[in-house]
Amino acid sequence: MTASTGERELVTIELYKEAMKFSAGHFTIFSADRRERMHGHNFAVQVSITGEPDDNGMMGDYGQFKRIVSGLCAGLDEWFLLPGRSPHLKLRDDGECVYAEFAGRTLPFLRSEVQVLPIRNITVEELARYLCARLVDDGQVLAVAPIHALTVKVSSGPGQLGAASWRRGA
């Protein structure tokens, strides 16, 4: 607590390390009949964590935070990503292939090369929301320190990123 106000002292750490990235293929869906061509990006992930510092002046172990985020990135690396909750894309999985039906066309993908994520589209905004939810829901990051807020940013290239945030009690 700060002496002058009696409020909790909060600090923020920003993490954006070389290991916090993933390369993935995708296409963005714009409407029921319009989408991008398949392509890929080298996505970079940044995380801002706000919490209470301990008596030693640290909010938590940077190494633990980095390992957790890097692990999530590694889980998405070198996959073709499909949105499992798109209102415009119907997915069918026969065990060997995943078939994406879009605007009257069927796009086949090898099951062994595809991850279907529980999001509406493969965009930087949705990827940021997905990663933020994973960090909060699995509890690992929240167990490292008394965290009050978390922001995840995902970039698909210089000058363009999407962000999603979580706040305790919100």
SEDOZA-574960 format. One record per residue: residue number from 1; x, y, z of N, C-alpha, C in turn. Coordinates in steps of 0.05 Angstrom, whole numbers, plus 5000, padded with zeros to 4 digits. Layout:
NUM X Y Z X Y Z X Y Z
...
***
This chain:
1 5017 4976 5000 5000 5000 5000 5018 5025 5000
2 5008 5045 4987 5023 5070 4987 5016 5085 5013
3 5036 5098 5024 5033 5111 5050 5013 5134 5048
4 5013 5148 5025 4996 5172 5023 4967 5166 5018
5 4960 5146 5004 4932 5141 4997 4921 5116 5010
6 4937 5098 5019 4927 5073 5030 4918 5053 5008
7 4922 5060 4983 4915 5042 4961 4937 5023 4955
8 4930 5001 4943 4950 4981 4935 4968 4993 4914
9 4994 4987 4916 5013 4995 4896 5012 4975 4873
10 5011 4984 4849 5010 4966 4825 5034 4973 4807
11 5045 4953 4795 5066 4956 4775 5058 4940 4750
12 5070 4946 4728 5065 4932 4703 5092 4923 4691
13 5092 4898 4681 5115 4889 4666 5105 4884 4637
14 5123 4889 4618 5117 4885 4590 5136 4863 4580
15 5126 4843 4568 5142 4821 4557 5138 4819 4527
16 5160 4820 4512 5159 4816 4483 5186 4804 4475
17 5189 4778 4478 5214 4764 4474 5213 4749 4447
18 5237 4742 4437 5239 4728 4411 5224 4702 4411
19 5223 4688 4434 5208 4662 4435 5178 4666 4436
20 5169 4690 4439 5140 4695 4441 5129 4702 4413
21 5131 4682 4395 5121 4686 4368 5113 4659 4357
22 5098 4659 4335 5091 4635 4321 5086 4641 4292
23 5091 4622 4275 5086 4624 4246 5062 4606 4240
24 5042 4617 4227 5018 4601 4221 5005 4611 4196
25 4991 4592 4183 4976 4598 4159 4947 4603 4167
26 4933 4618 4150 4905 4624 4156 4892 4638 4132
27 4867 4644 4134 4854 4664 4117 4834 4678 4134
28 4829 4704 4129 4810 4720 4144 4784 4720 4128
29 4762 4716 4142 4735 4717 4130 4723 4744 4134
30 4715 4757 4112 4704 4784 4113 4673 4784 4114
31 4661 4765 4101 4632 4763 4100 4625 4734 4092
32 4599 4730 4088 4590 4703 4080 4600 4694 4053
33 4610 4712 4037 4619 4704 4010 4646 4716 4003
34 4660 4728 4022 4686 4740 4016 4707 4733 4037
35 4730 4724 4028 4752 4717 4046 4778 4722 4032
36 4799 4723 4048 4826 4726 4037 4835 4699 4025
37 4855 4700 4009 4868 4675 4000 4884 4664 4023
38 4890 4639 4023 4907 4627 4044 4935 4639 4043
39 4945 4645 4066 4972 4656 4068 4981 4652 4097
40 5004 4663 4103 5015 4659 4131 5028 4684 4141
41 5033 4684 4167 5046 4707 4181 5066 4696 4201
42 5085 4712 4208 5101 4708 4232 5089 4726 4253
43 5072 4714 4269 5058 4729 4290 5076 4734 4314
44 5076 4758 4325 5091 4764 4349 5071 4770 4372
45 5078 4762 4396 5060 4765 4419 5073 4782 4440
46 5058 4801 4450 5068 4818 4473 5048 4815 4495
47 5058 4815 4520 5040 4813 4543 5047 4834 4563
48 5027 4848 4573 5030 4867 4595 5015 4856 4619
49 5029 4854 4641 5018 4843 4666 5020 4863 4688
50 4997 4870 4700 4996 4890 4721 4988 4875 4747
51 5004 4881 4768 4998 4868 4794 5012 4882 4816
52 5011 4869 4839 5023 4880 4863 5052 4870 4867
53 5070 4888 4872 5098 4880 4877 5100 4867 4905
54 5119 4848 4907 5123 4836 4934 5142 4853 4950
55 5150 4844 4973 5168 4860 4991 5195 4864 4978
56 5202 4848 4958 5227 4850 4945 5226 4868 4920
57 5203 4881 4916 5199 4899 4893 5194 4886 4867
58 5186 4861 4867 5180 4846 4842 5151 4837 4843
59 5138 4838 4819 5111 4828 4818 5111 4798 4814
60 5130 4787 4801 5131 4758 4796 5157 4751 4781
61 5160 4726 4777 5184 4716 4763 5180 4718 4733
62 5196 4736 4721 5195 4740 4692 5198 4714 4677
63 5216 4697 4687 5221 4672 4674 5197 4654 4672
64 5181 4653 4693 5156 4637 4692 5136 4649 4672
65 5133 4675 4673 5114 4688 4654 5123 4682 4625
66 5149 4685 4619 5159 4680 4592 5155 4651 4584
67 5160 4632 4602 5157 4604 4595 5127 4598 4588
68 5109 4609 4603 5081 4603 4599 5072 4614 4572
69 5079 4639 4566 5071 4652 4541 5085 4638 4517
70 5110 4633 4520 5125 4619 4498 5113 4592 4493
71 5104 4578 4513 5091 4552 4509 5066 4554 4493
72 5050 4574 4499 5025 4578 4483 5032 4584 4454
73 5053 4600 4450 5061 4607 4422 5071 4581 4408
74 5087 4565 4422 5097 4541 4410 5074 4522 4401
75 5052 4523 4416 5030 4506 4409 5015 4514 4384
76 5020 4539 4375 5007 4549 4350 5026 4549 4327
77 5052 4545 4332 5072 4548 4312 5071 4526 4290
78 5072 4535 4266 5073 4517 4242 5047 4501 4238
79 5024 4513 4244 4998 4501 4239 4983 4519 4220
80 4963 4507 4207 4944 4523 4192 4920 4526 4212
81 4912 4551 4217 4892 4557 4237 4865 4562 4224
82 4844 4549 4235 4817 4553 4225 4800 4562 4249
83 4780 4579 4244 4762 4588 4265 4739 4568 4269
84 4736 4558 4292 4715 4539 4298 4688 4551 4303
85 4687 4578 4307 4661 4591 4314 4653 4612 4293
86 4663 4610 4269 4655 4629 4248 4626 4624 4240
87 4610 4645 4237 4583 4641 4227 4582 4635 4197
88 4605 4639 4183 4606 4636 4154 4621 4611 4145
89 4632 4596 4163 4649 4573 4156 4638 4548 4170
90 4633 4527 4154 4624 4502 4166 4647 4483 4164
91 4654 4470 4187 4677 4451 4187 4666 4423 4191
92 4680 4405 4177 4673 4376 4179 4700 4362 4181
93 4701 4343 4200 4726 4328 4206 4721 4299 4203
94 4735 4285 4184 4731 4257 4181 4754 4241 4194
95 4771 4254 4210 4793 4241 4222 4819 4243 4207
96 4817 4242 4181 4841 4246 4164 4843 4274 4153
97 4820 4286 4147 4819 4313 4135 4798 4330 4150
98 4803 4356 4150 4783 4375 4159 4774 4390 4134
99 4748 4391 4130 4737 4404 4106 4724 4430 4115
100 4733 4452 4103 4721 4478 4109 4703 4486 4086
101 4677 4488 4092 4658 4496 4071 4652 4525 4074
102 4658 4540 4052 4655 4569 4052 4644 4578 4025
103 4622 4592 4025 4610 4604 4001 4607 4584 3978
104 4598 4560 3985 4592 4539 3965 4617 4524 3956
105 4640 4528 3968 4664 4514 3960 4674 4498 3985
106 4687 4476 3980 4698 4460 4001 4728 4460 3999
107 4741 4468 4021 4770 4469 4022 4780 4447 4040
108 4795 4427 4029 4805 4405 4046 4832 4411 4058
109 4836 4403 4083 4861 4406 4098 4868 4379 4111
110 4893 4372 4111 4901 4349 4127 4897 4354 4156
111 4884 4335 4170 4879 4338 4199 4904 4343 4214
112 4926 4330 4206 4951 4332 4220 4965 4359 4217
113 4954 4377 4201 4966 4403 4197 4948 4426 4205
114 4925 4420 4216 4905 4441 4223 4899 4441 4252
115 4896 4466 4263 4885 4469 4289 4859 4486 4286
116 4838 4476 4297 4813 4491 4297 4811 4504 4325
117 4811 4531 4324 4810 4546 4349 4782 4555 4356
118 4775 4557 4381 4748 4565 4389 4744 4595 4387
119 4747 4606 4363 4744 4634 4358 4729 4638 4332
120 4720 4663 4327 4703 4670 4304 4718 4674 4278
121 4743 4681 4279 4758 4688 4255 4788 4686 4263
122 4805 4683 4243 4834 4683 4249 4844 4711 4242
123 4841 4728 4262 4850 4756 4260 4868 4762 4284
124 4883 4784 4283 4900 4790 4306 4883 4796 4331
125 4859 4808 4327 4841 4813 4350 4832 4787 4363
126 4823 4768 4347 4813 4743 4358 4836 4726 4369
127 4859 4727 4357 4882 4712 4368 4890 4724 4395
128 4890 4750 4397 4896 4763 4423 4876 4755 4444
129 4850 4755 4437 4829 4747 4456 4832 4718 4464
130 4838 4701 4445 4842 4672 4450 4866 4668 4469
131 4889 4681 4464 4912 4677 4481 4907 4689 4509
132 4894 4712 4510 4888 4724 4536 4870 4705 4553
133 4850 4694 4540 4832 4675 4554 4847 4651 4563
134 4865 4640 4547 4881 4617 4554 4898 4623 4578
135 4911 4646 4579 4928 4654 4602 4912 4656 4627
136 4888 4667 4626 4871 4670 4650 4858 4643 4657
137 4847 4630 4638 4831 4605 4644 4848 4582 4655
138 4873 4579 4645 4888 4557 4654 4901 4562 4682
139 4899 4587 4691 4908 4594 4718 4937 4596 4723
140 4954 4588 4704 4983 4588 4709 4994 4616 4715
141 4986 4635 4698 4996 4663 4701 4986 4675 4727
142 4960 4670 4733 4949 4681 4757 4961 4669 4783
143 4972 4645 4780 4985 4632 4803 5013 4643 4809
144 5025 4656 4790 5052 4666 4793 5053 4690 4812
145 5033 4707 4811 5033 4732 4826 5005 4743 4830
146 5001 4762 4848 4975 4775 4851 4970 4794 4828
147 4959 4783 4807 4955 4799 4782 4927 4812 4782
148 4927 4837 4774 4902 4852 4772 4892 4856 4743
149 4911 4856 4724 4903 4861 4696 4924 4848 4678
150 4914 4841 4654 4931 4828 4634 4922 4838 4607
151 4941 4845 4590 4935 4852 4562 4953 4836 4544
152 4941 4824 4524 4956 4809 4504 4953 4823 4477
153 4976 4827 4464 4976 4839 4437 4988 4819 4418
154 4976 4817 4395 4986 4799 4374 4990 4816 4349
155 5014 4814 4338 5021 4829 4314 5025 4810 4291
156 5014 4817 4267 5019 4801 4243 5040 4813 4225
157 5051 4835 4234 5072 4849 4219 5077 4876 4231
158 5097 4890 4222 5103 4917 4233 5079 4936 4230
159 5072 4949 4251 5051 4970 4249 5023 4960 4251
160 5018 4935 4255 4990 4925 4258 4988 4904 4279
161 4971 4909 4298 4967 4889 4320 4938 4892 4331
162 4930 4871 4344 4905 4870 4358 4910 4864 4387
163 4893 4874 4405 4897 4870 4433 4871 4861 4447
164 4875 4847 4469 4852 4839 4486 4862 4841 4515
165 4843 4848 4532 4851 4853 4561 4832 4838 4579
166 4842 4833 4603 4827 4821 4625 4833 4837 4650
167 4813 4842 4667 4817 4855 4692 4803 4839 4714
168 4816 4836 4736 4805 4821 4759 4779 4835 4767
169 4758 4820 4771 4733 4831 4780 4716 4844 4759
170 4726 4845 4734 4710 4858 4713 4692 4838 4699
***
